[in-house]
Amino acid sequence: MSSDLVGELPKAELHVHIEGTLEPDLMLALGERNGVPLPYASVEEALEAYEFTDLQSFLEVYYEGARVLQREEDFHDLTQAYLERARRDNVVHAEIFFDPQAHTERGVKFEVVLEGILSALDAADAELGMTSRLILCFLRHLSPEQAMATLEQALPHRDAIVGVGLDSSELGNPPSRFARVFDRAREEGFLTVAHAGEEGPPEYIWEALNELHVRRIDHGVRCLEDDRLVERLRRDRVPLTVCPLSNVKLRVFDRIESHSIARLLDAGLCVTVNSDDPAYFGGYINDNYRAVRDAHEIDRAGLVQLARNSFVGSFLDDAAKSRHLAELDRLASGTS
């Protein structure tokens, strides 16, 4: 077997924002194509702006870049670029977030966003052998009423959207604000996830579990501050979609060596590794795996476990999960 186990491992990515995969070169090209002025004249200038002090400073740049996404083909090109890049990292399944409110507020129709993304997902399935699920995220800095209106827009497309989530500015926007929206989403058959415990306190994770009834916690790295919460997450096998390089870039942790991922694994939690917004945070999924491997001396068994967790925590059906887990077992044992 190759010494690069990270590259060999098939894996699922469960926490990636499609708008956060907008690389500077594509952003500039789409800006020119759609006549959208940007504050950057070159890729280098854009990269210089990607120095963040916290989540909010990142979101300001993130939403600025999203303005170039205007037409169905823009969303297709964006999604296709991510899928091709992720497939090179041996991602065989991706569960992708999209933020329709970031676009409908600018006058872009919900269906334009959705159809552009879906056309690329369908092509990746056919051409790359890469499966996917799509998760609509509500922007928590906007009102629950606006989230409910977005949910109404999504109802005709339940066959294309597997679940709903909650992202954007966490501090001051607790999950409980959106309990009624999530109740309605579950009634309509959507699965639920939520960002919690990144910058927000462990109480936000409790709210996501108890009031939003989520199936996964996105981030969740602050759970270690509450022993009862850790026990709940371990007992119920709640997956945590951890994004190590993102956490460092946004100053949740000062450096990768101080990240809590090894302690989360040692606590017996269902931890997964993901890239979050890789165009802005300097690394796709394999970069994240390698960063935590090197910083925390995660051994072969630990890397395989992280990949296994990615499928266990996914929204794939049991048969598909079993196929991927069997492949990982073969790889881990060195059998063909």
C-alpha positions as CSV (number, residue, x, y, z in Angstrom):
1,M,0.0,0.0,0.0
2,S,1.1,3.6,-0.7
3,S,2.5,5.4,2.3
4,D,-0.1,8.1,1.7
5,L,-3.0,6.4,3.6
6,V,-4.9,9.7,3.7
7,G,-5.0,9.8,-0.1
8,E,-6.0,6.1,-0.3
9,L,-8.9,6.3,2.1
10,P,-12.4,6.6,0.5
11,K,-14.3,9.1,2.5
12,A,-17.4,11.2,2.8
13,E,-17.5,14.9,3.3
14,L,-20.3,16.0,5.6
15,H,-19.6,19.7,6.2
16,V,-18.9,21.8,3.2
17,H,-20.6,25.0,2.1
18,I,-20.8,25.2,-1.7
19,E,-20.4,29.0,-1.6
20,G,-17.3,28.5,0.5
21,T,-15.6,26.5,-2.3
22,L,-15.5,29.6,-4.6
23,E,-11.9,29.8,-5.4
24,P,-10.5,33.3,-6.2
25,D,-9.9,32.6,-9.9
26,L,-13.4,31.4,-10.4
27,M,-14.8,34.3,-8.4
28,L,-12.9,36.8,-10.6
29,A,-14.0,35.0,-13.8
30,L,-17.7,35.0,-12.7
31,G,-17.5,38.6,-11.6
32,E,-16.3,39.5,-15.1
33,R,-18.8,37.3,-16.8
34,N,-21.7,38.9,-14.9
35,G,-20.4,42.4,-14.6
36,V,-20.1,42.3,-10.8
37,P,-17.3,44.6,-9.5
38,L,-15.1,43.1,-6.8
39,P,-12.6,44.8,-4.5
40,Y,-9.9,42.5,-5.7
41,A,-8.0,43.0,-9.0
42,S,-6.2,39.6,-8.8
43,V,-6.1,36.2,-7.1
44,E,-3.2,37.5,-5.0
45,E,-5.2,40.5,-3.7
46,A,-8.2,38.2,-2.9
47,L,-5.9,35.8,-1.0
48,E,-4.5,38.7,1.0
49,A,-8.0,39.5,2.2
50,Y,-8.5,36.0,3.6
51,E,-7.0,36.9,7.0
52,F,-9.8,36.6,9.5
53,T,-10.0,37.4,13.2
54,D,-13.3,35.6,13.8
55,L,-16.3,34.1,12.2
56,Q,-18.0,37.4,11.4
57,S,-14.9,38.8,9.6
58,F,-14.9,35.8,7.4
59,L,-18.6,36.0,6.7
60,E,-18.3,39.6,5.4
61,V,-15.8,38.4,2.8
62,Y,-17.8,35.2,2.1
63,Y,-21.0,37.1,1.3
64,E,-19.0,39.7,-0.8
65,G,-17.7,36.8,-3.0
66,A,-21.2,35.2,-3.3
67,R,-22.4,38.3,-5.2
68,V,-20.8,37.0,-8.4
69,L,-23.2,34.0,-8.4
70,Q,-26.1,35.2,-10.6
71,R,-27.1,32.5,-13.1
72,E,-27.8,28.8,-13.1
73,E,-24.6,28.2,-15.0
74,D,-22.6,30.0,-12.2
75,F,-23.9,27.6,-9.6
76,H,-23.2,24.7,-11.9
77,D,-19.7,25.8,-12.5
78,L,-19.1,26.4,-8.8
79,T,-20.4,23.0,-7.8
80,Q,-18.7,21.1,-10.6
81,A,-15.3,22.7,-9.6
82,Y,-15.8,21.5,-5.9
83,L,-16.9,18.0,-6.9
84,E,-13.9,17.5,-9.2
85,R,-11.5,18.7,-6.6
86,A,-13.0,16.6,-3.8
87,R,-13.0,13.5,-6.0
88,R,-9.3,13.9,-6.4
89,D,-9.1,13.6,-2.6
90,N,-11.0,10.3,-2.9
91,V,-14.3,11.8,-1.6
92,V,-16.9,9.3,-2.9
93,H,-19.9,10.9,-1.2
94,A,-20.5,14.6,-0.3
95,E,-23.3,16.2,1.7
96,I,-23.3,19.8,0.6
97,F,-24.7,22.8,2.3
98,F,-26.2,25.7,0.3
99,D,-27.4,29.1,1.5
100,P,-30.3,30.1,-0.7
101,Q,-31.0,33.3,1.4
102,A,-27.6,34.6,0.5
103,H,-28.9,34.7,-3.1
104,T,-32.6,35.2,-3.0
105,E,-32.0,38.4,-0.9
106,R,-30.1,39.6,-4.0
107,G,-33.0,38.8,-6.3
108,V,-31.7,35.5,-7.6
109,K,-34.5,33.0,-7.8
110,F,-34.4,29.9,-5.5
111,E,-34.9,27.6,-8.5
112,V,-31.9,29.2,-10.3
113,V,-29.6,28.3,-7.3
114,L,-31.0,24.8,-6.9
115,E,-31.1,23.8,-10.5
116,G,-27.5,24.9,-11.1
117,I,-26.2,22.9,-8.1
118,L,-28.3,19.8,-9.0
119,S,-27.1,19.7,-12.6
120,A,-23.5,19.4,-11.3
121,L,-24.4,16.8,-8.7
122,D,-26.2,14.7,-11.3
123,A,-23.2,14.9,-13.6
124,A,-20.8,13.9,-10.8
125,D,-22.8,10.9,-10.1
126,A,-22.8,9.8,-13.7
127,E,-19.2,10.8,-14.6
128,L,-17.2,10.6,-11.4
129,G,-19.1,7.9,-9.5
130,M,-19.6,10.3,-6.7
131,T,-22.9,10.4,-4.8
132,S,-24.2,13.4,-2.9
133,R,-27.0,14.8,-0.7
134,L,-28.0,18.5,-0.6
135,I,-28.8,20.3,2.7
136,L,-30.4,23.8,2.8
137,C,-29.0,26.0,5.5
138,F,-31.0,28.9,7.1
139,L,-28.9,32.0,7.9
140,R,-29.3,32.4,11.6
141,H,-28.5,36.2,11.5
142,L,-31.8,36.6,9.7
143,S,-35.2,36.1,11.3
144,P,-37.0,32.8,11.9
145,E,-39.8,34.3,9.7
146,Q,-37.4,34.6,6.8
147,A,-36.2,31.1,7.5
148,M,-39.8,29.8,7.3
149,A,-40.4,31.6,4.0
150,T,-37.3,29.9,2.7
151,L,-38.6,26.5,3.9
152,E,-41.8,27.2,2.0
153,Q,-39.8,27.8,-1.2
154,A,-38.0,24.4,-0.6
155,L,-41.2,22.4,-0.2
156,P,-41.8,21.7,-3.9
157,H,-38.2,20.3,-4.1
158,R,-38.3,17.8,-1.2
159,D,-37.1,15.1,-3.6
160,A,-33.8,17.1,-4.2
161,I,-33.1,18.4,-0.7
162,V,-32.5,15.8,2.0
163,G,-32.3,18.1,5.0
164,V,-32.1,21.6,6.5
165,G,-29.3,23.1,8.7
166,L,-28.4,26.3,10.5
167,D,-25.3,28.4,9.7
168,S,-23.9,31.9,9.7
169,S,-23.2,34.1,12.7
170,E,-23.5,31.8,15.8
171,L,-22.9,34.2,18.8
172,G,-26.2,35.8,19.8
173,N,-28.2,33.6,17.5
174,P,-29.0,30.4,19.5
175,P,-30.6,27.4,17.8
176,S,-33.8,27.8,19.9
177,R,-34.8,30.8,17.9
178,F,-35.5,28.5,15.0
179,A,-37.3,25.7,16.8
180,R,-40.6,26.3,15.1
181,V,-39.0,26.3,11.6
182,F,-37.2,23.0,12.4
183,D,-40.4,21.4,13.7
184,R,-42.1,22.3,10.4
185,A,-39.1,21.0,8.4
186,R,-39.2,17.6,10.2
187,E,-43.0,17.4,9.7
188,E,-42.3,17.8,6.0
189,G,-39.8,15.0,6.0
190,F,-36.5,16.8,6.1
191,L,-33.6,15.6,8.2
192,T,-32.0,18.2,10.5
193,V,-28.5,19.4,11.4
194,A,-27.2,22.6,12.9
195,H,-23.9,24.5,13.4
196,A,-23.4,24.7,17.2
197,G,-20.5,24.9,19.6
198,E,-18.0,26.5,17.2
199,E,-17.9,30.0,18.7
200,G,-21.1,29.5,20.6
201,P,-21.2,27.8,24.1
202,P,-22.1,24.2,24.9
203,E,-25.6,25.4,25.6
204,Y,-26.1,25.9,21.9
205,I,-25.3,22.2,21.3
206,W,-27.9,21.2,23.9
207,E,-30.5,23.4,22.2
208,A,-29.7,21.9,18.8
209,L,-30.2,18.4,20.3
210,N,-33.2,19.1,22.4
211,E,-35.1,21.8,20.6
212,L,-34.1,21.3,16.9
213,H,-33.8,17.5,17.3
214,V,-30.8,17.4,15.0
215,R,-29.2,14.2,13.7
216,R,-25.7,15.8,13.5
217,I,-23.9,18.7,15.1
218,D,-21.8,20.7,12.8
219,H,-18.5,21.7,14.5
220,G,-19.4,21.0,18.2
221,V,-15.8,21.4,19.3
222,R,-16.8,23.2,22.5
223,C,-18.7,20.2,23.8
224,L,-15.7,19.2,25.9
225,E,-16.5,22.0,28.3
226,D,-19.6,20.0,29.5
227,D,-19.1,16.4,30.7
228,R,-22.8,15.7,30.6
229,L,-23.0,16.9,27.0
230,V,-20.0,14.7,26.0
231,E,-21.8,11.7,27.6
232,R,-25.0,12.5,25.7
233,L,-23.1,12.8,22.4
234,R,-21.3,9.5,23.0
235,R,-24.4,7.6,24.2
236,D,-26.5,8.7,21.2
237,R,-23.6,8.4,18.7
238,V,-24.3,12.0,17.5
239,P,-21.8,12.7,14.7
240,L,-19.7,15.8,14.9
241,T,-18.7,17.3,11.6
242,V,-15.4,18.9,12.7
243,C,-13.4,21.3,10.4
244,P,-9.9,21.6,11.8
245,L,-8.3,24.1,9.4
246,S,-11.4,26.3,9.5
247,N,-11.3,26.3,13.3
248,V,-7.7,27.6,13.2
249,K,-8.3,30.1,10.5
250,L,-11.2,31.6,12.4
251,R,-9.3,31.6,15.7
252,V,-11.4,29.1,17.5
253,F,-8.0,27.5,18.2
254,D,-4.7,29.3,18.0
255,R,-3.0,26.6,16.1
256,I,-3.7,23.1,14.8
257,E,-1.7,21.5,17.7
258,S,-4.1,22.9,20.2
259,H,-7.2,21.7,18.4
260,S,-9.5,19.4,20.4
261,I,-10.0,16.7,17.8
262,A,-7.7,14.1,19.4
263,R,-9.5,14.6,22.7
264,L,-12.9,14.3,21.0
265,L,-11.7,11.0,19.5
266,D,-10.3,9.8,22.9
267,A,-13.7,10.6,24.4
268,G,-15.3,8.0,22.0
269,L,-17.3,10.5,20.0
270,C,-18.2,10.0,16.3
271,V,-15.9,12.6,15.0
272,T,-15.6,13.4,11.2
273,V,-13.1,15.6,9.4
274,N,-14.3,18.1,6.8
275,S,-13.2,21.2,4.9
276,D,-16.0,23.7,5.7
277,D,-15.1,26.6,3.3
278,P,-11.9,25.3,1.7
279,A,-11.4,28.2,-0.8
280,Y,-11.1,30.6,2.2
281,F,-9.4,28.4,4.8
282,G,-6.6,27.0,2.8
283,G,-7.4,23.3,2.6
284,Y,-9.7,20.7,1.2
285,I,-10.5,17.5,3.0
286,N,-7.2,15.7,2.6
287,D,-5.3,18.8,3.8
288,N,-7.5,18.6,6.9
289,Y,-6.8,14.9,7.5
290,R,-3.0,15.5,7.0
291,A,-3.0,18.5,9.3
292,V,-4.5,16.6,12.2
293,R,-2.5,13.5,11.5
294,D,0.8,15.4,11.7
295,A,-0.2,17.7,14.6
296,H,-1.7,15.0,16.8
297,E,0.2,11.9,15.7
298,I,-3.0,10.1,14.7
299,D,-2.1,6.6,13.7
300,R,-3.3,4.4,10.9
301,A,-6.2,3.0,13.0
302,G,-7.2,6.6,13.9
303,L,-7.3,7.7,10.3
304,V,-9.3,4.7,9.2
305,Q,-11.7,5.4,12.1
306,L,-12.2,9.0,11.0
307,A,-13.0,7.8,7.5
308,R,-15.4,5.2,8.9
309,N,-17.1,7.8,10.9
310,S,-17.7,9.9,7.8
311,F,-19.9,7.1,6.3
312,V,-21.5,6.1,9.6
313,G,-22.5,9.8,10.2
314,S,-23.8,10.3,6.6
315,F,-27.4,10.2,5.3
316,L,-26.7,7.3,3.0
317,D,-28.9,4.3,3.3
318,D,-27.6,1.3,5.2
319,A,-26.7,-0.7,2.1
320,A,-24.5,2.1,0.7
321,K,-22.9,2.6,4.1
322,S,-22.1,-1.1,4.3
323,R,-20.4,-1.0,0.9
324,H,-18.2,1.9,1.8
325,L,-17.3,0.5,5.3
326,A,-16.5,-2.9,3.7
327,E,-14.1,-1.1,1.3
328,L,-12.4,0.6,4.2
329,D,-12.1,-2.7,6.0
330,R,-10.4,-4.2,3.0
331,L,-8.0,-1.2,2.7
332,A,-7.2,-1.3,6.4
333,S,-6.4,-5.0,6.4
334,G,-4.4,-4.8,3.2
335,T,-6.6,-7.3,1.3
336,S,-7.6,-6.8,-2.3
